Amino acid sequence: MRFHELFFDSRIREQWVLAEPIDGQGEEIDPWQFFSGRPIALSGTPRIPVDAPGRALDFSFTTLSIPIVHARLAPLFERLGLGQQVQLLPVEVTGRTEPYFLVNVLRVLPCIDDARCERVEYWRPEDGAPDRVGDYRLVRGLRIDPSRAGDSDIFRPRGWNSVLLVSERLKDALEDEQVGGIRFTEV
């Protein structure tokens, strides 16, 4: 099976920029919990502020790479049977009346193929971050071992969690739906 990195399409002119989720009191919700691969229980409906106004997209990312999708994509996720792979959390996007969802990806897989990546660096003791020693510091030209992804359609690579990876099947479905705002690179 082939897999692809899904990322925002920076070629789209004048697109909006979304900030990190906040709660009903305007307090930031810990964004890092959305990279753990675990279901999340939130009280109330989070709000997503718009950092820079512009063209609203079907599939967007917050500034820290949390995926936000228009409600029209929820049936696609259901049709593909992704209920065990994603948690769709309703959110309100500031200034928009239509519904959106935060996509909490529930799979984080140890799938990076260091030998095939263009460049990989790890945190070292002399880097001044003792709690990060041994973790990925840089991954350029990401390549994965597809056998470690199994039957996953959407997941994050363990250790480089800000990246969102999708199967060829999900990529094709998103393209068939003419979802705006995203691009793909095979990994």
N, C-alpha and C positions, 0 to 999 in steps of 0.2 A: 504494500500500500504506500502511496505517496502522501507526504504531509507538507504543509505550507505555513509560513509565518503570516499572520493576518495583522496588518497595521493600517493606520489612517493614511488616506491618500492626500499627501501634502500638495499635490498638483491642483486640487480644487481651490479655486480662487474665492476669497472672502467667506470661508467657512467659519462657523462659530468655534469657540474654544470653551470647553466645559471645565469647571473647577471640581474640586473634591466634594463628596456629599457632606451635607450638614443636616442636623436634626431640626425639629420644630422650633427650637429656641435659638437657632442660628449658630450652634456650637458644632465644630468639626467632628465628624464621625471618624474614628480611627480608620484611615484608608488601607492600612497594611493587613487588616483582617480579610480583605478581599483577595489576598494572594496566598492564603494558607491552604486552600483546597478543602475547606470545611464549610458545612452549612452555617448560616448566620441567622440569628433571630434579632430583629430590630424592633424597637418600640416606635410606632408611628411610621409615617411615610417620609423617607429622606427627601431632601431637596437638593437639586444640582444647580448651583449658580452658573450663570454664563459669564466667563471671564472676559471674553471678547465677543461682541455680537457679530452675527453673520448668518450665512446660509445654514439652516438646520439640516442635519444629515440623518439617514436611517440608522447608521452604525457609526458611533462616535466613541472617542476615548476621553477620559478626563486627563488632566495634566499629568497624572501619575499612572496612566494606562489602565484605568478601570473601564471596561466596556459598558456603554450605554446604548440601548437599542430602542427604536420606535416600536410601539405595540404591534404594528403590522407584522413584525418578525416572530412574535410569540407562537403563532400557529405553525410556522416553519420548524421551530425548535421542537414543538410537540409532534408534528408529523414525522420528523426524523428520529423520534424516540430518545431525545437527549435529556430526559428528566433526571437521570442518574448522573449526568455529566455537568449540568448547570442548574443553578438556582436563579430564577427570574424574580427580582425584588422590585415591586412597583416604586417608582420615584416620580417626583414632580420636577420638571425642568423650568426654571424661572422664566416667566414670560410666555410659556407655551401652555395651551389648553389640552392638547392631545396627550395621551398616556405614553410613558416611556418606562423601560425597565433597566435596572442595573443587572448585568450578567455576572453572577458570582460563579466562577469556574471551579468545579469540584474535584478536578483531577490535577495533581502535580506529580509528574512522573520523572524518574531518574533516567533520562533518555539522551542527554547530550553526548555526542560522539567526539570527544576531545581531539582524537587523532585526525578526524576529517574536517574539523573547523579550521577556518583560515588562521585564527589566532585565539589562544586561550591564556589568560593570566589568573593566578590565584593570589589572594591576600597573603602576605608574608608577615612575620613578626615585626620586621623593620618598617612596615607600612603604618604603624601607629594605631591599629585597630585590633587589639588582641582578641576581641570576641568574634572577629571575622576571619581569622587565620584559617586557611584551607578552603574558604569559600571562593566562588568565582568572583574575580574583580573585573574581568573583561572577557567577553565572548564576541568575536567578530567572525562573520561568515559562518553563522550557526549551521551545524549539521547534526542530525540526530540519528540514532539507531532505530529504524522503524519497528524492529521486532520488540523493542521495549515500550512502544506506544500501544501495542495490542490492537483492540477494536475501538480505541478512543477516537472520537470525532472532534473533540475540543479539549485542550489541556494546556497547562503551563509546564515548561521544563524545570525540574527541581534545580535550585541553585541559581537560576536566571529567570525568576518568576515574573518579571515585568513583561515577558514575551508571551504572546498568545499564539498557539499552534492549532491548526485545524486539518482534518483529513481532506483528501481529494473530494470525497462525497459531500462534505459540508461546503467546501469551496464552490463546487459545481452548483449546489442548491442556492447559495447566496448569489452567485452570478446569474442563475436562471431567474431569480426574483428581482434582478437588476437593483441590488442593494447599493446605494450610493455611500461614498465616504471611505471605502476600504480598498486596499491593494493586497496582493499576495506575492510571496517569494518562496519558492520551493526550498525545503530544508532537508 
